[in-house]
Amino acid sequence: RSDSKYGTEVLKLSNEATVILRHSDKNRNEILMKAFSPGGTSLYDDTEHADYSVANSVAPRSGLAQFSGKELGRMLEGRSVAYGTAINTLYETVTGSCAPGDEETLMQLIHLRMTTVRKDPESFKAWQQQQFARLESRNRMPMAVFSDSLSAIMYGKDCIRMSPPRKESILNADYDRICEIYRERFGNAADFTFIIVGNFNKESIRPLIEQYIASLPSTGKKEKARNVTPRVRKGKHTLHMTMPATTPKSTVMYQIMADMPYSAKDRYAARILQQVLDMMYTEQIREQEGGTYGVNVQINMARNPKKYLQMVVNFDTSKERAGVLLGKVRMCLENIAKDGPDMAMYEKAMEYMQKTVGGNRTSNNFWMEAITQNVQYATDDMLHSADNLNSVTPKDVRRIARKLAKSGNITEAILNVE
């Protein structure tokens, strides 16, 4: 069937996989492919964390089918082909790209990657030794130790999905089970959606899809991801740490979490708030106080599987200034929550966003993301991004700021390196 809204042709294959095609010759040398299926690591219990958490690095490590990594590299010399797979929390994904004329090579590689796991126990042992060395180095890095301690207070020490890498988990990883998990995630084409965007050959693409995608094994089973995403524990959490290093400094991290339903309009209001705060922090903390080279602020809205609003601020400063500047961070947010954003800053943020939001509709990446969001969330948000942005008012920005300012779910952390 055709979808005029996205300019796509949608194919349903005999193994129940779905393929969405969008032809475009705006970038004549580019074809993008993406495939995804719901499930991911959410379908595995915490008892298998040592195995599913490393499947991305271990399973593809040994090469592909009967070819080692070096052999495969030599075979692909001269071809513009890239591909990869990943198992995330909610989805297993396949990504690829190629130049026109290399479509069959790309599909051959993806077919093999989804149907075979090349086992090499010696390669797995080498991976373990590399991880032991990295872990030893990591445990001497102040920021890594700081990050691990933050996770422990935010999610609890027993939250296995947010736990840092440990020597025991590397030792306990079961190579056979890792490969089995990889096969399970990519061994059923029935709930996979393949999206192909770019300057592919319209006449030859369908026979290739029939040969390499319709022939993928299928159990007919439709899976759904589980809601296993850890949430920051409610309440206020404080962490102060001191560690030795050659260059003294203090790193400040301030985070607020608030439950909030997702909407495209509020997402843009949050992004405008982020822009306004960035201007305020530059003016009041960097320029007036001279206490840091820069303040990084990020405000995000999550919509799947849990809906929440999150603000994270971090910066480096001196030990003596850390507390004062953290107070300034709080004050700027509270001022917007009380009085709304400064109009000049609001208008500047809107002007910047209007230039960047909506993307380049001639870009293959734009359409790949728009189609992906439409399939995963049943939304046309990207097609209406300008309207959603232009509907945001200063009152909407103030409302997002108030939601954050009133939340009691706060984490304040300072790392002093001496």
N, C-alpha and C positions, 0 to 999 in steps of 0.2 A: 504494500500500500504506500501511498505518497502522503507526506505531511507538508503542506504548502507553507505553514507557519515557519518551519525550520529549513525548508527547501531540501527535504530528505526523502529517501526511499527506504522503507523498512521491510526487511525480509525475515520471515520465520522459517527456520530450517527444520529438516526432518528429525534432527536430534534435539529439537526444541530451543536451540540457541537463537538469539535475536541478533540481526546485523542491521545497523543503521548507516546508510551511505549518504554523504554530502559532497558532491563534486564541486570543486572550485579551481580555476586556473589563475587566480590572482597571484599566487606564488607558484610559478610553474615547476619549480624543482622540489616541491615538498608534498609528502603524503604522511599523514599522522594516523596512528591506530591506537585505540585504547579499548580494553575489555575489562569488565568487572563483574563480580558475583557477590551477593550478600553472604555473610558468615564470618570470615576472618578468624582471628584468634579468639573471638568471643565465644565460639562454640566449644572451646576446650576449658576444662577445669583448671583451677590454680595449681593442682598437683602436677600438671604437665608444663608448668611455666618454663622449666629448664630446657624443654624441648621446643615448644612452639615459639618461644621468644628469640631463638637463634636460627629458625628455619630459613629466613631470608639470606643469611650469610653463609650457612653451611650447605644447603641442598644444591644450589647452582654452582658451587665452588669447583667441582671436579670436572666441569666441561658439560657437554651435551651429547646424549645418545652414546655412540661409540667414539666420539671425538673429545680429546683433551682440550683444555682452554687454549693452549698454544696451537694445536692443530686447527682448531676452529678459527683462530685469528688469521692463520695463513690462508685458509680457504676463503675468507671474506675480504682479503686484500683487494682494493680497487672497487669495492662496492660500498655505496652510501646506505648502510643498513645499521640500525641500532635497535635493541630490544631489551626487555627486562621484565621480571616478575616481582611481586611483593605481596606479602600477607600482612595486612594491617588489622586493626582491632575489629573493624566492621566489614571489611571487604578483602577479597583476594583480587589482585589487579595484574593485568598484562599491559605493557606499554611498548610502542614501537614506532619507528619512523624510517622512511626510505625515500630515495629519489624515484621518479617515474621510470619504469623499466625493471625495478628491483622488487616489485610487489610480490612475485612468487617466492623469491628468496626470503623475504620477511615472513610470509605465511608459513613457509617450510620450517623456519626457525621457531616460530611461535607454536606450531603444531608439535614439533619435537619437544619443546620446553614444557608443554602442557601434558605430554603423554609419557615422558621418560624422566627418570632420575638416574644419573650416572654415579654409581657409588665408588668411592675411593677411600678406604679406611685410613690410608697413610696421609691423605690430604686432610682428613678430619683430625688426626693426631697433630699435624702441623698447625692447624687452626687453633687447637686447644693450647699449644705452647705459645702461640702469638697472643692469645687472650690472657694467659697468665702474666706475660711480660707487660702487656698494656695495663693490666689491673694493678700490678706492682707500681708502675709509674704513676697511674691515676691516683692512687692512694697517697701520693706525696704532693699532689697539686691542691693548693688551698681552695680554688673555686670548685673543684670536683667534690671535695669533702664538704664544703659549704652547701652545695646543691643536694648532696645525699642527706645532710642533716635537715635541710628544709623539707625534703620529701617526707622524712620521718615525722616531723611535727605537723605537717599539713594533712597527710593521709594516714598517719599511724604507722608504727614500726612493722605491723603485721600485714600491711597492704602489699601483697606479693607482686601485683601488676605495676606498682610504682617503685619497687625496690631496686637499688643499684646492683650492678653486676657483682657477683661473689665467686670466690674460688670454688666453693662447694657446688654451685649450680653449673659451673663449667665442667667440673669433674663428673657430675651426675648426669650430664647430657647424654642421651641414648641416641647414637647415630642412626640406628635402624628406625627408631620411632620418629626421629626428625624427618627422615626421607618418607616415611609413611604419612605423616601429617601433610607434607608437601603434595604427595599424590592425592590425598583426600581433598585438599583445597582446589586442585586444578583438574581432578579426574572426572568431573561431572559438568558437561557443557550446557545442561538443560536450563540452568538459571544464570548463564552468562549473557551479557549484552556486549556486542562488539560494535565499536564506532569507528568508521573510516572516513577521514576528511582530507580533501586535497585533490591534486591533479592526477588521479588514477585513470587508467584506461577503462572507459565505460563498457567496452565490448568484452574485454578479457577478465574484468574483475569478478563477474558472477561465476564463471567456471572455476576460478581459483577459490572462491568462497565455498563452492560445492565440494571441491576436492580436499581442501585443507581445514575448513572450519566445520562443515557439515559432517565430516568423518571423525570428529573428536568424540571420544566415548561419552555416553550419557546414561545416567541412572533414572532420569525423569524426575528426580527429587528436587523440590523447590525449597530452599533454605531461607531462614531469617536470622539475622544477627541478634544476639542477646544483648541486653543492657548491662554491661559489666564495667562501664567506664567509672573509675573511682572518682569520688567527689571530695573536695577539700572539706575537712571536718568543720562544723559550724563553730562560731565563736571567734575570739581573738587569740592569735598565736604570735609569740615573740621569740626571736632567736638572736642572741649576741654571741659571736665567736671571735676568738683571737688565735691566729696561727702565725708561725714564723715564715719569713721570706726575705729576699734581698731588698725589695723595693717596698717601703711602707706606704700603705693607703688604706682607705675604708671603702667597702662596697655596700651600698644600701639597696634593699629590695622591699618594695611596698606593693601589696596585692589586696584587691577587694573582689569578692565574689557575691553575686546577687541572683536569685532566681528571677527569671524574666522570660515570658513567651517571645518567640522569635517572630520578627516581621522585617521585610526588606526595608521599609521606611525607617524603623528604629535602628537597623544596622547602619544606615547612612547617618542617622542622628548621632550614633555612637562614634562614627568615624570623624564627623565634624567636631564633636567634643574632643576627640583625640588631637585634632589639628589645633584647636584653640588652646588646649592645655600645653601643647608643645611650644606654642608662641609665648604663653605666659611663663613657662619654666625657663625658656631661653632668656626672656627679659628680666625676670625677677631673681632667678637663681644663678644663671650663668653670667649675665651682664652686670646686674646690680650687686650681687653678692660675690661674684668671682670665685665661687666655691667649687666649681666643677667645669670640665670641658664641655659637658653636654648631658642632658637628661633624656633618657629614652622612655617613651610612654606608649603603651599598646592597649587599646580597648577593643575587645572582641565579643561577638555574640555567637553562642553555639546553638545549634538546632537539632542535632542528632548525636546520640540518642537522648541526651538530656539538654534542656533549654536553660541557658544561664547567661549572665552578663559578667564579664571579667575585665578588670583593669590591672595592669602591671606597670610599675614605674621602677626603674633602676638607674643608678649613677654611681660614679666613683668620686670620692672627695677625701679630705683629711679626717683623721679621727676626731679632731676638735670640732669640726663643722658638721659632722654627720647628723647629730640630733637636731640642730637648728634647721638644716636644709630639709630634713624629713618633715619638720613642722611646716615649712613653706609649701611642700608638696601637698599636704593635707589642706592647707589654707586656700590654695588656688582652687581646688575642687569645691570646697565649701562655699567660696564666694560665687562660683557659677551656680551652684545649687540654690543659693539664696537669691541672687539678683539676675541670673541669666548670663549669657556670654557677652563680652564686650562686642558691640555691634561692628566695629571696624575689623576685629579679628574674625567674627562670624562671617562677614562678607568676603574677607580674604580667603577663608577656608572654603566657602561655597564656590568661589571663583576657581580655586585650585581643583576642587573635586569635579566641577562641571567640565573641566578640561580633560580629566583623566578617567572619569567613570563612564562605563558603557563600552570602553575598549574600541578597538578598530574592527569594525564589522566585516572588513575584507580579510581579516586575519583568520587563519585556520585554527589558531589557539582559542580565539574567542568562541568560534562555533563548537569546537570540541568541548569547552567548559559549559557553554549554554545547553548543549544536548545532554551532557552528563548530569547537570543539575535537574533538567527536565525529567530524566529517567529516574534518578535517585530520590528526588523530593517532590515530583509532580508539580513543578513550578515553572513559570515563564519569567521569573524575576529579572534575568539578564536582558531579556528583550524589552523590559520596561524600566531599566535602571535610571534613565534620565528623568522620567516622570516621578519615580520614587524619591530620587534625590531632591528634585525641585519642590516636592511637597513638604520637605523638612523646614520647620520654622525655629526661631530662637527658643520658643516655648518647649519644643520637642527636645532640644539640646539640654535645656534646664531640667526637663523631666528625667533624662538619662543621668545627669549629674546628681540629682536628688536621690535617684534609686541607688546609686553607688554610695553617696555620702551617708545615707540612712542605714546602709547594711552594716550589721555587726560582725560580718564574716571577713575578718581582716588578718593579714599576716604581715608583720614588720620584722625585717631581719637586717642585721648589720654584721659584716665580716671585717674585723680589724686585722690587717696584715702588718706585723711589726718585725 
